[in-house]
């Protein structure tokens, strides 16, 4: 962690920030010390909180400074000239420590070279509760069936963890996640990711073959209560997970399966979700 001072960006720079609450600019001095470039995910710690930010610009400056627009300063609970600590690594704790201090942890279970199956859940912990547990159940079920499998998961904690740790498209900044950097150049034959959304349906999306998506949708309908609407029509989904930079698609040879569960499904039925995925992929 490197000490830095918060400053307000110049008006022109502030106006150009794509998302002023989550994106920042850093001085050349800080960028050099962290060895980072634009689009890199950083971890910032203030006296009040911890959170990620994304580097949008690097400006000339001989002192290590972090330029945050007003929404970003509010999010990190800092003011101009506040001291902060900045790291080029977002996960810095193990899961138990992260849970205790409101931090962020990364988990990679991998044999080092398998490219058969990837299960990912990058928004676990308090961010999208229950998604990592569902992913672990899929991972263990595949392993029990004799299928080589890799698990990559992230877990962020704090009461407002979604605002602090809902990291966007981590494959665009693999250097910020040591576990991810170990598999970033691999392309898996099959990949599944588990997420949670505030919507009235379970979405079965991603860039995986439509036959697989519909088979998983049918398995979910069989496993979940009738009250849980399962949607496989991409046009009907709130979040279809179709972007090529979405981690499950980026890391799969031909696109992955992207699941968006409702909160109740995550809380009460994640075992059934895992079983439905295994119904399809083990067969």
Secondary structure as UniProt FT lines:
FT   STRAND          2..7
FT   HELIX           11..16
FT   TURN            20..22
FT   STRAND          23..27
FT   HELIX           28..34
FT   TURN            38..39
FT   STRAND          41..45
FT   STRAND          50..59
FT   STRAND          65..67
FT   HELIX           70..76
FT   TURN            80..81
FT   STRAND          83..87
FT   HELIX           95..101
FT   STRAND          104..109
FT   STRAND          117..125
FT   TURN            126..127
FT   TURN            129..130
FT   HELIX           131..144
FT   TURN            145..146
FT   STRAND          150..156
FT   TURN            159..160
FT   HELIX           161..165
FT   HELIX           170..176
FT   HELIX           178..183
FT   TURN            184..185
FT   STRAND          190..196
FT   STRAND          202..206
FT   HELIX           210..223
FT   TURN            226..227
FT   STRAND          230..231
FT   HELIX           234..236
FT   TURN            244..245
FT   HELIX           247..250
FT   STRAND          257..261
FT   HELIX           263..268
FT   HELIX           270..282
//
